[in-house]
C-alpha cells in the first residue's frame, strides 16, 4: 500500500515537472531521487520518462 502511494506521488511529481518543462523555452535538466536512485532527466520525451518510471516501479525493493 505504501509503495503504491509512493508510486502515485512520484507520478504526480513527474507530471508537474513535465508541465513545468513545457512552459520553459528550453527544457532544463531535472534530477529526481527515488528508491535510493538518482535519475537525471535531460532531453527525454514524456514517453521515455513514463517508461523510466514504470521500470523503477517494477523493480523489487
Number of C-alpha atoms within 10 A of each C-alpha: 6 7 11 10 10 14 17 12 12 17 15 12 13 18 15 12 14 17 12 12 15 12 10 9 7 9 15 13 11 14 11 12 10 14 11 6 9 10 13 12 17 12 13 14 11 13 9 12 17 15 12 15 17 13 10 15 17 9 8 5 7
